[in-house]
Amino acid sequence: MKEKKRMDRRNFLKKSTAGVVGAGLFINQPSWLRSNKNNNSEFLKDNENWDQRHTKFDVIIKNGRVIDGCGNPWFQADMAIKNGRISKIGKVITAAQKVIDAKGLIVAPGIIDLHNHSDTEIFINQKAESAVRQGVTTMIVGNCGGSAAPRKERTKDRDWLTYKDYLSKLENHCTAVNFGGFVGHGRVRRIVMGMDARLSTAEELEKMKRLVKESLEGGAFGLSTGLEYAPGANANTEELIELAKVVAEYPGAIYVTHMRQRDEKAVEAVQEGIEIGEKAGLPVHFSHHPMRYPFHGRMHELLVLKEEARVRGVDVTFDTMILNYNMSSMGALLPHWMHEGGAKKLVERLKIPEIRRQVKGYKNPQQKHFRDGLWDKVLLGNNKKNKELIGKNLAEIAKIKGYKDPWEMAMDMMIEEGGGSVGIYCDTFTDEDIITCLQHPLSMAVGSDITVYAPYGPLSQKRPHPANYGFYPKFFRKFVREMKSLRLEEATRKVSSFPAQRIGLWDRGILREGMHGDIMVFDAGTIRERSTFKEPHQYPEGVEYVLVNGQIVIDRGKHTGSLPGAVLRPRY
């Protein structure tokens, strides 16, 4: 009897508790849910995830075709964002502060631009207008050997000394996109040696090592070189190996190189880059493929070298530019020794008749168009003194200015400008070589080489290469939609998870639950660039929404003014 009473009491308590809880839930439900019509088993069956109905997300992207960034075929799904991260992918039935209807649109990871040059421009336009409107959610700067830090002294607009200070300044500044960078070899060399056109001493090399080490510990993802430009061009391979050994002490850090030659001696330049990685024991990433005129049709020679290096255990990758016209400057056409002493000395040398004769006879300018007299293949780019001539070719400009020899005109323009920073755009890459590179498994499609601009404020005063406003939309339009060189899913992988993997951004670049909410929503059928050489300050079309860390920065093609970007640092 006693046992039975205990059982009855237990059952009573169980039933009583269930009844109280059930009554409480029922009483607290909204009236529409308490009705007999809605409060039934069929309703609960159709809405099987009870918790989901009671979770309010920040943003829900509904009805989109999701491309996850791994190269997989797209799939139909909703996506919910909460507290900056992707909370759910699948069927989302709850409410949100903002619901985006992505029917007919692609939902993809935001673009990680591994080769950006907005090191200081981001302080002028923190909204990153020209980049984020392309779908860029992360910019990695400090490329081609040039970084904004370290510095020898502070200035009004560059109030930092170390790499750590630079990143802290960025963090306080707030940006629309995520930001990270490499430390530039050219920057480090300039601090220690100025523009001296000579090899470093043992003491100078040790100073450079300390600066590289300090920068890596301050947040740099690796070391970049620009070996076609002074002062980096003055370094020998041994100097670069020794500096790369410092980088190798930090697991995940990489060596990124704008290699020493990108045309006639490209084979030797790739061999040098691989040698540096192999002897220092760290990954190597080559910038700016394919090769320039006159190396056309020979990309397979360089790709074989990279494949063989990987067989030996060297982690080699490269990025691909998708432009026919590349960006450079007139100063890069001159012998490296002419830059010794800086811009003022360069201008003095350009006024000496004998040196002018040497320049015209120089056999190894960065752009071989100048050596071979292909002036009609070179367009004038950014400059201060001849803005009205931007976009015209140098043959035209020589006639307009009354020069018989375009070389004489080019040198006079550098004098007029006060140095070699006269922009030029050379018709130098073929579509065939670009496609060869894009389709290679070691290639990323992130060699944009772009800088942040805006059609308003100080940055609107320049006339940039149109790629600064349309590199990635052009990539998706030309090489995916029109030429069908890549599947859309593979093209997306090459601008998202692949660059994320390269620098160890393990929680970005892929659409997965728990990952940061860096997302672009675009129309694959209409995405295109609108910028031209004549009118470069034009935003692209087809990028409808961009989210950075779960916050909407681009809403139906318009900038919201939100600045949710994070400063990214490696996890050494």
C-alpha positions as CSV (number, residue, x, y, z in Angstrom):
1,M,0.0,0.0,0.0
2,K,2.8,2.4,0.9
3,E,4.6,1.8,-2.3
4,K,1.4,2.4,-4.3
5,K,0.8,5.7,-2.4
6,R,4.3,6.8,-3.3
7,M,3.8,6.0,-7.0
8,D,0.4,7.8,-7.0
9,R,2.0,10.9,-5.4
10,R,4.8,10.9,-7.9
11,N,2.4,10.6,-10.7
12,F,0.3,13.4,-9.2
13,L,3.3,15.7,-9.0
14,K,4.4,14.9,-12.5
15,K,0.9,15.6,-13.9
16,S,0.5,18.7,-11.7
17,T,3.8,20.2,-12.8
18,A,3.1,19.5,-16.4
19,G,-0.3,21.1,-16.1
20,V,1.0,24.2,-14.4
21,V,3.8,24.7,-17.0
22,G,1.4,24.0,-19.8
23,A,-1.1,26.4,-18.5
24,G,1.6,29.1,-18.1
25,L,2.8,28.6,-21.7
26,F,-0.8,28.8,-23.0
27,I,-1.7,31.9,-21.0
28,N,1.5,33.7,-22.2
29,Q,0.9,32.8,-25.9
30,P,-0.5,35.5,-28.2
31,S,-4.2,35.2,-28.9
32,W,-3.7,33.8,-32.4
33,L,-1.6,30.9,-31.1
34,R,-4.0,30.2,-28.2
35,S,-6.9,29.6,-30.6
36,N,-8.0,26.0,-31.4
37,K,-7.3,26.6,-35.1
38,N,-3.6,27.3,-34.6
39,N,-2.7,25.5,-31.4
40,N,-2.8,21.9,-32.8
41,S,-0.4,19.1,-33.8
42,E,-0.4,20.1,-37.5
43,F,0.8,23.6,-36.6
44,L,3.6,22.2,-34.5
45,K,4.5,19.6,-37.1
46,D,4.9,22.3,-39.8
47,N,7.0,24.4,-37.4
48,E,9.2,21.7,-35.9
49,N,11.9,23.9,-34.5
50,W,10.2,25.5,-31.5
51,D,13.3,27.4,-30.4
52,Q,13.7,29.0,-33.8
53,R,10.3,30.6,-33.5
54,H,11.4,32.4,-30.3
55,T,14.8,33.6,-31.6
56,K,14.9,37.0,-33.2
57,F,17.7,37.3,-35.6
58,D,19.4,40.6,-36.7
59,V,19.1,39.8,-40.4
60,I,17.5,37.1,-42.5
61,I,18.3,36.6,-46.1
62,K,15.5,34.6,-47.7
63,N,15.0,32.6,-50.9
64,G,18.5,33.0,-52.2
65,R,20.7,30.7,-54.2
66,V,23.6,30.1,-51.7
67,I,27.1,29.6,-53.0
68,D,29.1,28.6,-49.9
69,G,32.6,29.5,-51.2
70,C,33.9,26.0,-51.3
71,G,33.2,25.4,-55.0
72,N,30.1,23.4,-54.4
73,P,27.0,23.8,-56.6
74,W,24.5,26.5,-55.3
75,F,21.6,25.4,-53.2
76,Q,18.3,27.2,-52.2
77,A,18.3,28.3,-48.5
78,D,17.6,31.1,-46.1
79,M,20.3,32.5,-43.9
80,A,20.0,34.1,-40.5
81,I,22.5,36.4,-38.9
82,K,22.8,37.2,-35.2
83,N,25.5,39.1,-33.3
84,G,27.7,39.3,-36.4
85,R,27.8,35.7,-37.3
86,I,25.8,33.3,-39.4
87,S,23.4,31.6,-37.0
88,K,21.4,29.4,-39.3
89,I,21.3,28.2,-42.9
90,G,18.2,26.4,-44.1
91,K,14.6,27.1,-43.6
92,V,14.3,30.1,-41.3
93,I,10.8,30.9,-40.0
94,T,11.3,33.4,-37.3
95,A,11.3,37.2,-37.3
96,A,14.3,39.6,-37.8
97,Q,15.0,43.2,-37.6
98,K,15.7,43.2,-41.3
99,V,14.6,40.6,-43.9
100,I,16.3,40.6,-47.3
101,D,14.4,38.9,-50.1
102,A,17.1,37.4,-52.3
103,K,14.9,35.5,-54.7
104,G,16.7,35.1,-58.0
105,L,20.0,36.4,-56.5
106,I,23.2,34.8,-55.4
107,V,24.2,34.8,-51.8
108,A,27.9,34.3,-51.5
109,P,30.8,35.0,-49.1
110,G,32.1,38.6,-49.3
111,I,35.2,39.0,-51.5
112,I,38.6,38.9,-49.7
113,D,40.8,41.2,-51.7
114,L,44.3,39.9,-51.0
115,H,46.1,42.5,-53.1
116,N,44.8,45.9,-52.2
117,H,46.7,49.3,-52.0
118,S,44.3,51.3,-49.8
119,D,46.9,51.5,-47.0
120,T,46.3,55.2,-46.3
121,E,43.3,56.0,-48.6
122,I,41.1,54.2,-46.1
123,F,41.7,57.1,-43.6
124,I,40.3,59.5,-46.3
125,N,37.3,57.4,-47.1
126,Q,36.5,55.0,-44.3
127,K,33.3,53.9,-46.1
128,A,35.5,52.2,-48.7
129,E,33.0,53.2,-51.3
130,S,34.5,51.9,-54.5
131,A,35.5,48.6,-53.0
132,V,32.6,47.5,-50.8
133,R,30.2,48.3,-53.7
134,Q,32.0,45.5,-55.6
135,G,31.3,43.0,-52.9
136,V,34.6,43.4,-51.1
137,T,34.3,42.8,-47.4
138,T,38.0,42.3,-46.5
139,M,41.0,44.2,-47.9
140,I,44.6,43.1,-47.3
141,V,47.1,45.9,-47.9
142,G,50.9,46.3,-47.7
143,N,51.5,44.7,-51.1
144,C,54.3,45.1,-53.6
145,G,56.8,45.9,-50.9
146,G,55.0,49.1,-49.9
147,S,53.2,49.3,-46.5
148,A,52.1,52.3,-44.4
149,A,54.2,51.0,-41.5
150,P,56.7,51.0,-40.0
151,R,57.7,54.6,-40.2
152,K,60.7,56.7,-39.2
153,E,58.7,59.7,-38.0
154,R,55.1,60.7,-37.4
155,T,53.4,63.2,-39.7
156,K,50.0,65.0,-39.4
157,D,48.2,62.5,-41.6
158,R,50.4,59.4,-40.7
159,D,50.5,59.6,-36.9
160,W,52.1,56.2,-36.2
161,L,55.5,54.6,-36.1
162,T,55.1,50.8,-35.7
163,Y,52.9,48.3,-37.5
164,K,51.0,47.8,-34.2
165,D,50.4,51.5,-33.9
166,Y,49.1,51.6,-37.5
167,L,46.6,48.9,-36.9
168,S,45.4,50.5,-33.7
169,K,44.9,53.7,-35.6
170,L,42.8,51.9,-38.1
171,E,40.8,50.3,-35.3
172,N,40.0,53.6,-33.8
173,H,39.2,55.1,-37.2
174,C,36.4,52.5,-38.0
175,T,35.9,51.3,-41.5
176,A,33.2,49.7,-43.6
177,V,35.3,46.7,-44.4
178,N,37.7,44.4,-42.6
179,F,41.3,45.3,-42.9
180,G,44.6,43.6,-42.6
181,G,48.0,43.7,-44.2
182,F,51.6,42.7,-44.9
183,V,54.7,44.5,-44.0
184,G,56.6,45.8,-47.1
185,H,60.2,45.0,-47.7
186,G,60.6,48.3,-49.6
187,R,59.2,50.2,-46.6
188,V,61.7,48.5,-44.2
189,R,64.6,49.0,-46.5
190,R,63.8,52.6,-47.0
191,I,63.8,53.2,-43.2
192,V,67.2,51.5,-42.8
193,M,69.0,52.5,-46.1
194,G,66.9,55.2,-47.7
195,M,66.9,54.9,-51.5
196,D,70.5,53.7,-51.7
197,A,71.1,51.6,-54.8
198,R,73.4,49.1,-53.2
199,L,73.5,45.8,-51.2
200,S,72.8,45.9,-47.5
201,T,75.5,45.5,-44.9
202,A,75.3,42.9,-42.2
203,E,74.4,45.6,-39.7
204,E,71.7,47.0,-42.0
205,L,70.3,43.6,-42.6
206,E,70.0,43.0,-38.8
207,K,68.1,46.3,-38.5
208,M,65.7,45.2,-41.2
209,K,65.2,41.8,-39.5
210,R,64.2,43.6,-36.3
211,L,61.7,45.8,-38.1
212,V,60.2,42.8,-39.9
213,K,59.9,40.8,-36.6
214,E,58.4,43.8,-34.8
215,S,55.8,44.2,-37.6
216,L,54.8,40.6,-37.6
217,E,54.3,40.7,-33.8
218,G,52.4,43.9,-34.3
219,G,49.9,42.2,-36.6
220,A,51.3,41.8,-40.2
221,F,50.3,38.6,-42.0
222,G,53.7,38.3,-43.7
223,L,56.3,40.1,-45.8
224,S,55.7,41.5,-49.3
225,T,58.3,42.6,-51.9
226,G,58.2,44.8,-54.9
227,L,61.3,43.8,-56.8
228,E,60.6,45.8,-59.9
229,Y,60.7,49.0,-57.9
230,A,63.3,50.9,-56.0
231,P,64.4,50.4,-53.3
232,G,63.3,46.7,-53.2
233,A,64.9,46.1,-56.6
234,N,68.3,46.9,-55.1
235,A,68.2,43.8,-52.8
236,N,69.8,40.6,-53.8
237,T,68.3,37.1,-53.2
238,E,70.4,36.5,-50.1
239,E,68.9,39.6,-48.4
240,L,65.4,38.4,-49.1
241,I,66.1,34.8,-47.9
242,E,67.4,36.2,-44.6
243,L,64.3,38.4,-44.1
244,A,62.0,35.5,-45.1
245,K,63.6,33.3,-42.4
246,V,62.4,35.8,-39.9
247,V,58.9,35.4,-41.3
248,A,59.1,31.6,-41.2
249,E,59.4,31.8,-37.4
250,Y,55.7,32.8,-37.3
251,P,53.5,29.8,-38.3
252,G,51.1,30.8,-41.1
253,A,53.0,33.9,-42.1
254,I,53.7,34.1,-45.8
255,Y,56.1,35.7,-48.3
256,V,54.2,37.6,-51.0
257,T,56.2,38.8,-54.0
258,H,55.8,41.2,-56.9
259,M,58.6,39.4,-58.5
260,R,61.8,40.9,-60.1
261,Q,60.8,40.6,-63.7
262,R,57.4,40.0,-65.3
263,D,58.2,39.6,-69.0
264,E,61.4,38.5,-70.7
265,K,63.1,37.2,-67.5
266,A,59.9,35.9,-65.8
267,V,61.3,32.4,-65.6
268,E,64.3,33.5,-63.6
269,A,62.1,35.7,-61.4
270,V,59.7,32.8,-60.5
271,Q,62.7,30.6,-59.8
272,E,64.0,33.3,-57.4
273,G,60.7,33.5,-55.6
274,I,60.5,29.7,-55.2
275,E,64.2,29.6,-54.0
276,I,63.4,32.2,-51.3
277,G,60.4,30.1,-50.0
278,E,62.3,26.9,-50.2
279,K,65.4,28.0,-48.4
280,A,63.6,30.1,-45.8
281,G,61.0,27.4,-45.2
282,L,57.7,29.3,-45.7
283,P,54.8,29.6,-48.2
284,V,55.2,31.8,-51.3
285,H,52.5,33.7,-53.0
286,F,53.2,35.4,-56.4
287,S,51.3,38.6,-57.2
288,H,50.3,39.8,-60.7
289,H,49.9,36.9,-63.1
290,P,49.9,36.6,-66.1
291,M,53.0,38.0,-67.6
292,R,53.3,41.2,-69.6
293,Y,54.2,41.8,-73.2
294,P,56.3,40.3,-74.8
295,F,55.9,37.0,-72.7
296,H,52.6,36.2,-74.3
297,G,51.7,32.5,-74.8
298,R,54.3,31.1,-72.4
299,M,52.5,31.0,-69.1
300,H,52.8,27.2,-69.0
301,E,56.5,27.5,-68.4
302,L,55.9,29.4,-65.1
303,L,53.0,27.1,-64.0
304,V,55.2,24.0,-64.4
305,L,57.8,25.6,-62.1
306,K,55.2,26.2,-59.4
307,E,53.8,22.7,-59.8
308,E,57.2,21.1,-59.4
309,A,57.9,23.3,-56.4
310,R,54.8,22.0,-54.7
311,V,55.9,18.4,-55.4
312,R,59.1,19.3,-53.5
313,G,57.0,20.6,-50.6
314,V,57.0,24.3,-51.3
315,D,53.6,25.9,-50.6
316,V,53.3,28.0,-53.8
317,T,50.2,29.9,-55.0
318,F,49.6,33.0,-57.2
319,D,46.9,35.5,-58.0
320,T,45.6,36.6,-61.4
321,M,44.8,40.0,-62.7
322,I,41.9,40.0,-65.2
323,L,42.8,43.3,-66.9
324,N,44.2,43.9,-70.3
325,Y,45.6,47.2,-69.3
326,N,47.8,47.1,-66.2
327,M,48.7,50.0,-63.8
328,S,52.2,51.4,-63.4
329,S,54.1,54.6,-63.3
330,M,56.6,56.3,-65.6
331,G,59.2,56.2,-62.8
332,A,59.2,52.4,-63.1
333,L,60.5,52.7,-66.6
334,L,63.8,54.2,-65.5
335,P,67.0,52.4,-64.4
336,H,66.8,51.8,-60.6
337,W,69.9,53.9,-59.8
338,M,68.1,57.0,-61.0
339,H,65.8,56.8,-57.9
340,E,68.7,57.0,-55.5
341,G,68.3,60.1,-53.3
342,G,64.5,60.4,-53.9
343,A,62.2,62.4,-56.2
344,K,64.3,65.6,-56.1
345,K,67.5,63.9,-57.3
346,L,65.5,62.0,-59.9
347,V,64.2,65.3,-61.4
348,E,67.8,66.7,-61.4
349,R,69.1,63.7,-63.3
350,L,66.3,63.9,-65.9
351,K,67.5,67.3,-66.8
352,I,71.0,66.1,-67.8
353,P,71.3,65.4,-71.6
354,E,73.7,62.5,-71.2
355,I,71.3,60.7,-68.7
356,R,68.4,61.3,-71.0
357,R,70.2,59.5,-73.7
358,Q,70.9,56.6,-71.4
359,V,67.2,56.4,-70.5
360,K,66.2,56.2,-74.1
361,G,68.7,53.4,-74.7
362,Y,67.7,51.5,-71.6
363,K,67.0,47.9,-72.6
364,N,65.1,46.7,-69.5
365,P,62.3,49.2,-68.6
366,Q,59.4,47.7,-66.6
367,Q,57.1,48.1,-69.6
368,K,58.8,47.0,-72.8
369,H,56.4,49.1,-74.9
370,F,58.7,52.0,-74.2
371,R,61.8,50.2,-75.4
372,D,60.0,48.9,-78.5
373,G,58.3,52.2,-79.4
374,L,54.7,51.0,-78.8
375,W,53.5,54.4,-77.6
376,D,50.0,53.9,-78.9
377,K,49.6,50.9,-76.4
378,V,50.3,53.1,-73.4
379,L,47.6,55.4,-71.9
380,L,48.3,58.3,-69.5
381,G,47.0,57.7,-66.0
382,N,46.9,59.6,-62.8
383,N,48.9,62.8,-62.6
384,K,48.5,66.4,-61.4
385,K,49.7,68.6,-64.2
386,N,48.0,67.0,-67.3
387,K,44.7,65.7,-66.1
388,E,42.9,66.7,-69.3
389,L,45.0,64.2,-71.2
390,I,44.3,61.2,-68.9
391,G,43.1,58.2,-71.0
392,K,44.8,59.3,-74.2
393,N,47.7,57.2,-75.5
394,L,51.2,58.6,-75.4
395,A,51.5,58.8,-79.2
396,E,48.5,61.1,-79.3
397,I,49.8,63.2,-76.4
398,A,53.2,63.6,-78.1
399,K,51.4,65.1,-81.2
400,I,49.2,67.3,-79.0
401,K,52.3,68.7,-77.2
402,G,54.4,69.0,-80.3
403,Y,57.0,66.3,-79.5
404,K,58.6,64.2,-82.2
405,D,60.0,61.8,-79.7
406,P,57.5,60.5,-77.1
407,W,60.5,59.6,-74.8
408,E,61.4,63.2,-74.5
409,M,57.8,64.0,-73.7
410,A,57.7,61.3,-71.0
411,M,60.8,62.6,-69.3
412,D,59.6,66.2,-69.4
413,M,56.3,65.1,-67.9
414,M,58.1,63.5,-65.0
415,I,60.1,66.7,-64.4
416,E,56.9,68.7,-64.6
417,E,55.2,66.3,-62.0
418,G,58.2,66.5,-59.7
419,G,59.2,62.8,-59.9
420,G,58.3,59.5,-61.5
421,S,54.8,59.2,-60.1
422,V,53.0,59.8,-63.4
423,G,50.5,57.0,-63.9
424,I,50.4,54.9,-67.0
425,Y,48.2,52.0,-68.2
426,C,49.8,49.6,-70.7
427,D,47.9,47.3,-73.0
428,T,49.9,44.3,-72.0
429,F,47.9,41.2,-71.0
430,T,46.0,38.8,-73.3
431,D,42.7,37.1,-72.5
432,E,44.3,33.8,-73.5
433,D,47.0,34.1,-70.8
434,I,44.5,35.4,-68.2
435,I,42.3,32.4,-68.8
436,T,45.2,30.0,-68.6
437,C,46.0,31.5,-65.1
438,L,42.4,31.7,-63.9
439,Q,41.7,28.1,-64.6
440,H,44.9,26.8,-62.9
441,P,44.2,25.2,-59.4
442,L,46.9,27.3,-57.8
443,S,45.4,30.6,-58.9
444,M,43.2,33.0,-57.0
445,A,41.3,35.7,-58.7
446,V,42.2,38.4,-56.2
447,G,45.1,40.3,-57.9
448,S,43.0,43.4,-58.1
449,D,45.8,45.9,-57.3
450,I,43.1,48.4,-56.5
451,T,42.8,51.4,-54.2
452,V,39.7,52.9,-52.5
453,Y,38.2,55.8,-54.3
454,A,34.9,57.8,-54.1
455,P,33.1,60.1,-56.5
456,Y,33.1,62.8,-53.8
457,G,35.7,64.3,-51.5
458,P,39.5,64.4,-52.0
459,L,39.7,61.0,-53.7
460,S,37.3,62.2,-56.5
461,Q,40.0,64.6,-57.7
462,K,42.1,61.8,-59.2
463,R,41.3,59.9,-62.4
464,P,42.1,56.3,-61.4
465,H,42.2,53.1,-63.5
466,P,38.6,51.9,-63.9
467,A,39.4,48.6,-62.1
468,N,39.3,50.5,-58.9
469,Y,35.6,50.7,-59.2
470,G,34.9,47.5,-61.2
471,F,37.6,44.8,-60.9
472,Y,35.4,42.1,-59.4
473,P,32.1,42.9,-61.3
474,K,34.2,42.7,-64.5
475,F,35.6,39.4,-63.4
476,F,32.1,37.9,-62.9
477,R,30.7,39.5,-66.1
478,K,33.5,38.8,-68.5
479,F,35.1,35.6,-67.4
480,V,32.2,33.9,-65.8
481,R,29.0,35.0,-67.5
482,E,30.2,35.8,-71.0
483,M,33.3,33.8,-71.6
484,K,32.3,30.9,-69.3
485,S,36.0,30.4,-68.4
486,L,35.0,29.5,-64.8
487,R,31.9,28.1,-63.2
488,L,30.2,30.7,-60.9
489,E,30.9,28.5,-57.9
490,E,34.5,28.1,-58.7
491,A,34.9,31.8,-59.4
492,T,33.4,32.6,-56.0
493,R,35.8,30.2,-54.3
494,K,38.8,31.9,-55.9
495,V,37.8,35.3,-54.3
496,S,36.6,34.0,-50.9
497,S,37.7,30.8,-49.2
498,F,40.9,30.4,-51.2
499,P,42.4,33.8,-50.1
500,A,41.0,33.3,-46.6
501,Q,42.9,30.0,-46.4
502,R,46.1,31.6,-47.8
503,I,46.5,33.9,-44.8
504,G,44.7,31.8,-42.2
505,L,41.3,33.6,-41.9
506,W,39.6,30.4,-40.8
507,D,36.4,32.0,-39.7
508,R,35.8,33.9,-42.9
509,G,35.4,33.2,-46.6
510,I,32.9,30.4,-46.3
511,L,29.1,30.5,-45.6
512,R,28.7,28.2,-42.7
513,E,26.9,28.4,-39.4
514,G,29.2,30.1,-36.8
515,M,31.2,32.0,-39.4
516,H,31.4,35.8,-39.5
517,G,28.6,37.3,-41.5
518,D,30.7,38.7,-44.4
519,I,28.2,38.3,-47.3
520,M,27.5,39.6,-50.8
521,V,24.2,39.3,-52.5
522,F,24.3,39.9,-56.2
523,D,22.6,39.3,-59.5
524,A,24.8,36.9,-61.6
525,G,22.9,37.9,-64.7
526,T,23.4,41.6,-64.5
527,I,26.6,42.2,-62.4
528,R,29.0,44.4,-64.4
529,E,31.4,47.3,-64.2
530,R,30.4,50.8,-65.3
531,S,33.7,52.7,-64.8
532,T,35.7,53.6,-67.9
533,F,39.1,55.4,-68.5
534,K,37.1,58.5,-69.5
535,E,34.6,58.3,-66.6
536,P,36.2,56.1,-63.9
537,H,34.1,57.3,-60.9
538,Q,31.1,55.1,-61.5
539,Y,29.9,52.4,-59.2
540,P,29.1,48.9,-60.6
541,E,25.7,47.3,-61.1
542,G,24.3,44.1,-59.8
543,V,25.7,44.0,-56.3
544,E,22.5,44.5,-54.3
545,Y,23.5,43.9,-50.7
546,V,26.8,43.6,-48.8
547,L,27.1,42.6,-45.1
548,V,30.2,43.0,-43.1
549,N,30.3,41.2,-39.7
550,G,26.6,40.8,-40.0
551,Q,25.8,44.4,-40.5
552,I,24.3,45.7,-43.8
553,V,26.7,48.1,-45.5
554,I,25.2,48.1,-49.0
555,D,21.4,48.0,-49.1
556,R,19.8,47.7,-52.5
557,G,23.0,49.1,-54.0
558,K,23.2,52.1,-51.6
559,H,25.7,52.6,-48.9
560,T,24.1,52.7,-45.4
561,G,27.0,54.5,-43.8
562,S,27.6,51.6,-41.4
563,L,31.2,51.0,-40.4
564,P,31.3,47.5,-39.0
565,G,34.7,46.5,-40.3
566,A,37.3,44.7,-38.0
567,V,41.0,45.0,-38.0
568,L,42.3,41.5,-38.7
569,R,45.5,40.1,-37.1
570,P,47.1,36.7,-37.5
571,R,47.0,34.1,-34.8
572,Y,50.7,33.4,-34.3
